[in-house]
Amino acid sequence: MNNNNNEAMNNEATAATERNSAPRSLLYGRNLRKIAQLTLRGMPTTAQNLRERLARGERVDWREYESAIRATRRWPSNDRFNLPLAARAPSPSRLIVSQSLRDTLFSMARAGNAVALKLALALDYRHHHKPSLFANYFTFRERAGMVSYCPANREQLLNDDGTWQRKGRQEISPAKWARRVLCDRINAELDDAAISEFASAFSAQERANEVRIEVTDDEETMDKVIQEIHDRGGYSCMAGDPVGRWYAKQGLRMAVAYDGNGAAVARALLWSSVETSNQGRVPMMERIYAAHNHALSLSALEDILKQWAFQNGYWHKRTQSNDCDTIILGEERTTAVFTTVPHNPSVTWRYLPYLDTFYWAVGTTLYASESACAKDNEDGTEAEEFRSTAGHTSATKIVCGSELVDESKLVETVDGDRVLIEDATYCEDDCEYYPDGDDRLVYCDSYEDMRLRENCRSVYIAGRYRIVHEDHISDA
């Protein structure tokens, strides 16, 4: 009996030991939720595999299952993060600015100011300005040359008419304002020169009402203005020379910027109609000449005339130099090709001007480049260059093919045509030039140069035929 009891006790202990050492099922709580998520995501096989592993008590690496769940996550159709980065609607800006400041920035941006363009974008898109703004409710003109704002830790109070109260507001310079508003990424793209140019242009825009623009076609006034701006550092090779009469008679006018004291500080000639590469005929403002020693900077004065040009529909040069024939109007861009004047530009004039853009003349047409002039005229046409500071044309060139060439590089052929000397062959028989490859010439072995074919003969000498000039036939 005792033996039976001992055996039973041993069997029970062995079973208990086996139960304790068997793997424990892990199908509970969080693990069951993972299985349910896999099933809902359309992965029943993966869910069943996970169930079996957990039932056996296996430890699993949850990262692979969580990655599978995230990969199949369905975002709402209106969630911006469900779209590719380039297709996401940008977050709206948090900047609040007055309408006058907004108009000023957009006007400067259209004129090509890089910093103003970035600030204009920051008015629409949050990712262009700093995540945390130091202030808001920005405006200007409360004090000249400064930007007014309400600090971030204060509430902007309103007047009865809805305008912003000045109480508690502070001021900052335009340059510092741009740096503190724009995000770090954009700030890294803008160097100090760009910020300085922005500050100057901002000041010019704010004080634009102190500068007036007048347009004149009076020859004496134009000569006077050229001299005045020259004396203020806006160098012109035409200063002191009587070029106003030529301008006036050819239909040009001059836009002049006068400061509050009545001094001429910037000028530019106006062409009423210019042919362009892809915009047809447009009015155009010539190169801008501005004073260098004025309270307003050179770039600020140029910006004032550019803004006037834009507002009045005139295209202006992209860069203020005599070798630029690209003209712009806002964001539009084209190439100036030629213009026409009512009178022959070089006949009966006491003094001829230096022309910045349209400096090649054929008849009453002025061209902006040698290629345009050559393309528009027949071979042999003479073109005069208006790039002299001595009151006369600086050069005369001839249209030859697709270019203008100096007359010294041309020869007249026996047919009366003008060709480049390197494209012609000289014949000693008649002392005339012939076009290269002309059948009337043949290489003469006896003279070792090109001769008239009619004066040469083919003679069999020493086992082969040779071309011999008739002068040498008796010697053959």
Protein Blocks (a to p, Z undefined) as FASTA:
>chain_A
ZZmmmmmmmmmmmmmmmmmmpccdfbehjlmmmmmmmmmnopaklmmmmmmmmmnopacd
fklmmmmmmmmpccdfklmklpcfklpccdddfbdcdfklmmmmmmmmmnopaklmmmmm
mmmpmklpcfbafbehiaehklghiacdddfkbccdddfkopacfehpacddfklmmmmm
pcfklmmmpcfklmmmmmmmmmmmmmmmmpccdddfbfklmmmmmmmmmmnopacfkgoi
afklmmmmnopacdddddfkopafbdcdddfbdcdfklopadddddddddfkbfbdfklm
mmmmmmmmmmnopacdfbacfkbcbdcehjbccddfbdcdfbdfkgoiabdcddfklmcc
ehjaccfbfklmmmmpcehiacdddfbfehpafbdcddehjaccdfklpccdfkopacdf
klcccdfklopacdehiakbccdfklopacdfklpccddeehiacdddfklmmmZZ
